[in-house]
Amino acid sequence: MRSELVVAAFRTLPWGVVSAAGAAGLLIAALSRTAGEAGEWLALPLLRAAILAFALGLVFLLDDPARHTTSTVPTPRPARIALRAALVTPAVAAWWTVALLLVPPEIRPPVADLTLEAGAAFVLAVAGAVGAVRFSESPRPGPRVAAGLLTSSLLALLLWPGRWALFVPVEDERWAVAHDRWAVVLVAAVLVGVLGAVEPVRRRVWWRSGDNHRLGH
Protein backbone atom coordinates (compact mmCIF):
# COMPACT_ATOMS: atom_id res chain seq x y z
CA MET A 1 0.00 0.00 0.00
CA ARG A 2 2.82 2.41 0.86
CA SER A 3 4.59 1.75 -2.43
CA GLU A 4 1.34 2.40 -4.28
CA LEU A 5 1.02 5.73 -2.46
CA VAL A 6 4.57 6.69 -3.40
CA VAL A 7 4.00 5.79 -7.05
CA ALA A 8 0.72 7.70 -7.15
CA ALA A 9 2.32 10.77 -5.56
CA PHE A 10 5.26 10.60 -7.96
CA ARG A 11 2.96 10.49 -10.97
CA THR A 12 0.88 13.45 -9.81
CA LEU A 13 3.85 15.74 -9.12
CA PRO A 14 4.05 18.67 -11.58
CA TRP A 15 7.32 17.50 -13.10
CA GLY A 16 6.73 19.47 -16.28
CA VAL A 17 6.52 22.82 -14.49
CA VAL A 18 9.41 22.00 -12.15
CA SER A 19 11.57 20.86 -15.08
CA ALA A 20 10.79 23.97 -17.10
CA ALA A 21 11.63 26.22 -14.16
CA GLY A 22 14.80 24.25 -13.50
CA ALA A 23 15.90 24.50 -17.12
CA ALA A 24 15.30 28.25 -17.11
CA GLY A 25 17.31 28.58 -13.93
CA LEU A 26 20.24 26.61 -15.33
CA LEU A 27 20.26 28.72 -18.47
CA ILE A 28 20.44 31.84 -16.32
CA ALA A 29 23.30 30.41 -14.25
CA ALA A 30 25.16 29.39 -17.41
CA LEU A 31 25.19 33.01 -18.60
CA SER A 32 28.06 33.63 -16.19
CA ARG A 33 30.28 31.60 -18.55
CA THR A 34 29.54 33.88 -21.47
CA ALA A 35 29.72 37.22 -19.68
CA GLY A 36 33.48 37.64 -20.15
CA GLU A 37 35.06 40.11 -17.75
CA ALA A 38 31.63 41.06 -16.44
CA GLY A 39 31.11 37.50 -15.21
CA GLU A 40 32.89 38.22 -11.93
CA TRP A 41 30.23 40.66 -10.73
CA LEU A 42 27.37 39.03 -12.64
CA ALA A 43 27.84 35.55 -11.15
CA LEU A 44 26.06 36.35 -7.88
CA PRO A 45 22.97 38.08 -9.33
CA LEU A 46 22.71 35.41 -12.01
CA LEU A 47 22.75 32.64 -9.42
CA ARG A 48 20.17 34.47 -7.37
CA ALA A 49 17.98 34.88 -10.45
CA ALA A 50 18.40 31.15 -11.14
CA ILE A 51 17.33 30.34 -7.58
CA LEU A 52 14.23 32.48 -7.98
CA ALA A 53 13.37 30.87 -11.31
CA PHE A 54 13.52 27.38 -9.83
CA ALA A 55 11.63 28.46 -6.71
CA LEU A 56 8.84 29.74 -8.94
CA GLY A 57 8.52 26.20 -10.25
CA LEU A 58 8.43 24.67 -6.77
CA VAL A 59 5.38 26.70 -5.76
CA PHE A 60 3.37 24.38 -8.02
CA LEU A 61 4.44 21.34 -5.98
CA LEU A 62 1.05 20.93 -4.30
CA ASP A 63 -1.15 21.71 -7.29
CA ASP A 64 -3.54 18.80 -7.60
CA PRO A 65 -6.56 18.81 -9.95
CA ALA A 66 -7.97 15.90 -7.93
CA ARG A 67 -7.46 17.67 -4.60
CA HIS A 68 -11.08 17.44 -3.48
CA THR A 69 -11.04 13.71 -4.20
CA THR A 70 -7.74 12.95 -2.49
CA SER A 71 -8.79 14.92 0.59
CA THR A 72 -11.07 11.98 1.48
CA VAL A 73 -8.35 9.32 1.41
CA PRO A 74 -7.18 7.84 4.75
CA THR A 75 -3.64 9.21 4.37
CA PRO A 76 -3.54 12.52 6.29
CA ARG A 77 -2.63 15.69 4.46
CA PRO A 78 0.66 16.27 6.38
CA ALA A 79 1.87 12.86 5.19
CA ARG A 80 0.87 13.59 1.58
CA ILE A 81 2.67 16.95 1.65
CA ALA A 82 5.76 15.42 3.28
CA LEU A 83 5.82 12.68 0.64
CA ARG A 84 5.69 15.17 -2.23
CA ALA A 85 8.46 17.23 -0.66
CA ALA A 86 10.59 14.12 -0.09
CA LEU A 87 10.15 12.97 -3.68
CA VAL A 88 11.24 16.29 -5.16
CA THR A 89 14.17 16.88 -2.74
CA PRO A 90 16.74 14.78 -4.67
CA ALA A 91 15.88 16.68 -7.86
CA VAL A 92 16.30 19.99 -6.03
CA ALA A 93 19.69 18.93 -4.66
CA ALA A 94 20.85 17.77 -8.08
CA TRP A 95 19.65 20.99 -9.70
CA TRP A 96 21.52 23.16 -7.22
CA THR A 97 24.71 21.16 -7.69
CA VAL A 98 24.54 21.62 -11.46
CA ALA A 99 23.73 25.33 -11.10
CA LEU A 100 26.83 25.84 -8.97
CA LEU A 101 29.03 23.87 -11.35
CA LEU A 102 27.86 26.01 -14.27
CA VAL A 103 29.54 29.01 -12.65
CA PRO A 104 33.34 28.97 -13.17
CA PRO A 105 35.16 28.28 -9.88
CA GLU A 106 37.19 31.49 -10.02
CA ILE A 107 34.06 33.67 -9.96
CA ARG A 108 31.75 31.39 -7.95
CA PRO A 109 30.32 33.13 -4.84
CA PRO A 110 30.71 31.47 -1.40
CA VAL A 111 28.94 28.13 -1.83
CA ALA A 112 27.77 27.64 1.77
CA ASP A 113 26.16 31.07 1.99
CA LEU A 114 24.51 30.78 -1.42
CA THR A 115 23.24 27.32 -0.50
CA LEU A 116 21.61 28.89 2.56
CA GLU A 117 19.91 31.45 0.30
CA ALA A 118 18.77 28.72 -2.08
CA GLY A 119 17.45 26.54 0.73
CA ALA A 120 15.53 29.41 2.26
CA ALA A 121 14.02 30.35 -1.11
CA PHE A 122 13.02 26.77 -1.94
CA VAL A 123 11.50 26.08 1.48
CA LEU A 124 9.71 29.42 1.38
CA ALA A 125 8.24 28.52 -2.01
CA VAL A 126 6.90 25.20 -0.72
CA ALA A 127 5.66 26.83 2.50
CA GLY A 128 3.74 29.33 0.39
CA ALA A 129 2.14 26.46 -1.49
CA VAL A 130 1.28 24.74 1.80
CA GLY A 131 -0.33 27.92 3.10
CA ALA A 132 -2.33 28.37 -0.09
CA VAL A 133 -3.66 24.83 0.18
CA ARG A 134 -4.42 25.33 3.87
CA PHE A 135 -6.42 28.52 3.42
CA SER A 136 -8.05 28.09 0.03
CA GLU A 137 -10.10 25.54 -1.85
CA SER A 138 -8.29 26.02 -5.16
CA PRO A 139 -6.83 22.80 -6.63
CA ARG A 140 -4.20 24.89 -8.46
CA PRO A 141 -2.92 27.62 -6.11
CA GLY A 142 0.50 27.67 -7.79
CA PRO A 143 0.03 30.70 -10.07
CA ARG A 144 -1.06 32.95 -7.20
CA VAL A 145 1.76 31.76 -4.96
CA ALA A 146 4.26 32.31 -7.79
CA ALA A 147 3.01 35.86 -8.25
CA GLY A 148 3.32 36.47 -4.52
CA LEU A 149 6.83 35.05 -4.36
CA LEU A 150 7.98 37.09 -7.34
CA THR A 151 6.47 40.29 -5.94
CA SER A 152 7.96 39.69 -2.50
CA SER A 153 11.40 39.08 -3.99
CA LEU A 154 11.27 42.29 -6.02
CA LEU A 155 10.11 44.27 -3.00
CA ALA A 156 12.88 42.79 -0.85
CA LEU A 157 15.43 43.67 -3.51
CA LEU A 158 14.21 47.19 -4.26
CA LEU A 159 12.46 48.49 -1.16
CA TRP A 160 13.81 46.54 1.81
CA PRO A 161 15.66 48.86 4.25
CA GLY A 162 19.43 48.79 3.85
CA ARG A 163 20.04 47.76 7.45
CA TRP A 164 17.87 44.66 6.93
CA ALA A 165 19.11 43.87 3.43
CA LEU A 166 19.11 40.25 2.26
CA PHE A 167 20.54 40.65 -1.23
CA VAL A 168 24.00 42.11 -0.68
CA PRO A 169 27.19 41.65 -2.76
CA VAL A 170 30.01 39.43 -1.51
CA GLU A 171 32.33 42.34 -0.77
CA ASP A 172 29.68 44.12 1.31
CA GLU A 173 30.47 44.29 5.02
CA ARG A 174 26.87 43.20 5.71
CA TRP A 175 27.37 39.83 3.98
CA ALA A 176 27.65 37.76 7.18
CA VAL A 177 24.78 39.57 8.91
CA ALA A 178 22.60 39.22 5.83
CA HIS A 179 23.06 35.47 5.93
CA ASP A 180 22.09 35.39 9.57
CA ARG A 181 18.82 36.87 8.32
CA TRP A 182 18.63 34.22 5.61
CA ALA A 183 18.89 31.60 8.36
CA VAL A 184 15.96 33.25 10.13
CA VAL A 185 13.97 33.22 6.88
CA LEU A 186 14.71 29.51 6.48
CA VAL A 187 13.59 28.65 10.02
CA ALA A 188 10.46 30.78 9.67
CA ALA A 189 9.61 29.13 6.35
CA VAL A 190 9.98 25.67 7.89
CA LEU A 191 7.68 26.63 10.77
CA VAL A 192 5.09 28.10 8.41
CA GLY A 193 5.21 24.97 6.27
CA VAL A 194 4.86 22.61 9.23
CA LEU A 195 2.02 24.57 10.82
CA GLY A 196 0.25 25.02 7.50
CA ALA A 197 0.38 21.31 6.76
CA VAL A 198 -1.68 20.45 9.83
CA GLU A 199 -5.19 19.31 9.05
CA PRO A 200 -7.73 22.06 9.89
CA VAL A 201 -9.99 21.33 12.81
CA ARG A 202 -13.53 21.26 11.57
CA ARG A 203 -15.94 23.30 13.60
CA ARG A 204 -18.75 21.38 15.18
CA VAL A 205 -22.16 22.88 14.59
CA TRP A 206 -25.25 22.04 16.58
CA TRP A 207 -28.46 22.02 14.64
CA ARG A 208 -32.01 21.13 15.58
CA SER A 209 -34.12 18.58 13.81
CA GLY A 210 -37.50 18.26 15.41
CA ASP A 211 -36.94 17.80 19.14
CA ASN A 212 -33.47 16.28 18.77
CA HIS A 213 -30.07 17.97 18.79
CA ARG A 214 -27.61 16.40 16.39
CA LEU A 215 -23.93 16.96 15.92
CA GLY A 216 -22.92 17.85 12.38
CA HIS A 217 -19.58 18.67 10.73
C-alpha positions in Angstrom: 0.0 0.0 0.0 2.8 2.4 0.9 4.6 1.7 -2.4 1.3 2.4 -4.3 1.0 5.7 -2.5 4.6 6.7 -3.4 4.0 5.8 -7.1 0.7 7.7 -7.1 2.3 10.8 -5.6 5.3 10.6 -8.0 3.0 10.5 -11.0 0.9 13.5 -9.8 3.9 15.7 -9.1 4.0 18.7 -11.6 7.3 17.5 -13.1 6.7 19.5 -16.3 6.5 22.8 -14.5 9.4 22.0 -12.2 11.6 20.9 -15.1 10.8 24.0 -17.1 11.6 26.2 -14.2 14.8 24.3 -13.5 15.9 24.5 -17.1 15.3 28.3 -17.1 17.3 28.6 -13.9 20.2 26.6 -15.3 20.3 28.7 -18.5 20.4 31.8 -16.3 23.3 30.4 -14.2 25.2 29.4 -17.4 25.2 33.0 -18.6 28.1 33.6 -16.2 30.3 31.6 -18.5 29.5 33.9 -21.5 29.7 37.2 -19.7 33.5 37.6 -20.2 35.1 40.1 -17.8 31.6 41.1 -16.4 31.1 37.5 -15.2 32.9 38.2 -11.9 30.2 40.7 -10.7 27.4 39.0 -12.6 27.8 35.6 -11.2 26.1 36.3 -7.9 23.0 38.1 -9.3 22.7 35.4 -12.0 22.8 32.6 -9.4 20.2 34.5 -7.4 18.0 34.9 -10.4 18.4 31.1 -11.1 17.3 30.3 -7.6 14.2 32.5 -8.0 13.4 30.9 -11.3 13.5 27.4 -9.8 11.6 28.5 -6.7 8.8 29.7 -8.9 8.5 26.2 -10.2 8.4 24.7 -6.8 5.4 26.7 -5.8 3.4 24.4 -8.0 4.4 21.3 -6.0 1.1 20.9 -4.3 -1.1 21.7 -7.3 -3.5 18.8 -7.6 -6.6 18.8 -10.0 -8.0 15.9 -7.9 -7.5 17.7 -4.6 -11.1 17.4 -3.5 -11.0 13.7 -4.2 -7.7 12.9 -2.5 -8.8 14.9 0.6 -11.1 12.0 1.5 -8.4 9.3 1.4 -7.2 7.8 4.7 -3.6 9.2 4.4 -3.5 12.5 6.3 -2.6 15.7 4.5 0.7 16.3 6.4 1.9 12.9 5.2 0.9 13.6 1.6 2.7 16.9 1.7 5.8 15.4 3.3 5.8 12.7 0.6 5.7 15.2 -2.2 8.5 17.2 -0.7 10.6 14.1 -0.1 10.2 13.0 -3.7 11.2 16.3 -5.2 14.2 16.9 -2.7 16.7 14.8 -4.7 15.9 16.7 -7.9 16.3 20.0 -6.0 19.7 18.9 -4.7 20.8 17.8 -8.1 19.7 21.0 -9.7 21.5 23.2 -7.2 24.7 21.2 -7.7 24.5 21.6 -11.5 23.7 25.3 -11.1 26.8 25.8 -9.0 29.0 23.9 -11.4 27.9 26.0 -14.3 29.5 29.0 -12.7 33.3 29.0 -13.2 35.2 28.3 -9.9 37.2 31.5 -10.0 34.1 33.7 -10.0 31.8 31.4 -7.9 30.3 33.1 -4.8 30.7 31.5 -1.4 28.9 28.1 -1.8 27.8 27.6 1.8 26.2 31.1 2.0 24.5 30.8 -1.4 23.2 27.3 -0.5 21.6 28.9 2.6 19.9 31.4 0.3 18.8 28.7 -2.1 17.5 26.5 0.7 15.5 29.4 2.3 14.0 30.3 -1.1 13.0 26.8 -1.9 11.5 26.1 1.5 9.7 29.4 1.4 8.2 28.5 -2.0 6.9 25.2 -0.7 5.7 26.8 2.5 3.7 29.3 0.4 2.1 26.5 -1.5 1.3 24.7 1.8 -0.3 27.9 3.1 -2.3 28.4 -0.1 -3.7 24.8 0.2 -4.4 25.3 3.9 -6.4 28.5 3.4 -8.0 28.1 0.0 -10.1 25.5 -1.9 -8.3 26.0 -5.2 -6.8 22.8 -6.6 -4.2 24.9 -8.5 -2.9 27.6 -6.1 0.5 27.7 -7.8 0.0 30.7 -10.1 -1.1 33.0 -7.2 1.8 31.8 -5.0 4.3 32.3 -7.8 3.0 35.9 -8.2 3.3 36.5 -4.5 6.8 35.1 -4.4 8.0 37.1 -7.3 6.5 40.3 -5.9 8.0 39.7 -2.5 11.4 39.1 -4.0 11.3 42.3 -6.0 10.1 44.3 -3.0 12.9 42.8 -0.8 15.4 43.7 -3.5 14.2 47.2 -4.3 12.5 48.5 -1.2 13.8 46.5 1.8 15.7 48.9 4.3 19.4 48.8 3.9 20.0 47.8 7.4 17.9 44.7 6.9 19.1 43.9 3.4 19.1 40.3 2.3 20.5 40.6 -1.2 24.0 42.1 -0.7 27.2 41.6 -2.8 30.0 39.4 -1.5 32.3 42.3 -0.8 29.7 44.1 1.3 30.5 44.3 5.0 26.9 43.2 5.7 27.4 39.8 4.0 27.6 37.8 7.2 24.8 39.6 8.9 22.6 39.2 5.8 23.1 35.5 5.9 22.1 35.4 9.6 18.8 36.9 8.3 18.6 34.2 5.6 18.9 31.6 8.4 16.0 33.3 10.1 14.0 33.2 6.9 14.7 29.5 6.5 13.6 28.6 10.0 10.5 30.8 9.7 9.6 29.1 6.3 10.0 25.7 7.9 7.7 26.6 10.8 5.1 28.1 8.4 5.2 25.0 6.3 4.9 22.6 9.2 2.0 24.6 10.8 0.3 25.0 7.5 0.4 21.3 6.8 -1.7 20.4 9.8 -5.2 19.3 9.0 -7.7 22.1 9.9 -10.0 21.3 12.8 -13.5 21.3 11.6 -15.9 23.3 13.6 -18.8 21.4 15.2 -22.2 22.9 14.6 -25.2 22.0 16.6 -28.5 22.0 14.6 -32.0 21.1 15.6 -34.1 18.6 13.8 -37.5 18.3 15.4 -36.9 17.8 19.1 -33.5 16.3 18.8 -30.1 18.0 18.8 -27.6 16.4 16.4 -23.9 17.0 15.9 -22.9 17.8 12.4 -19.6 18.7 10.7 
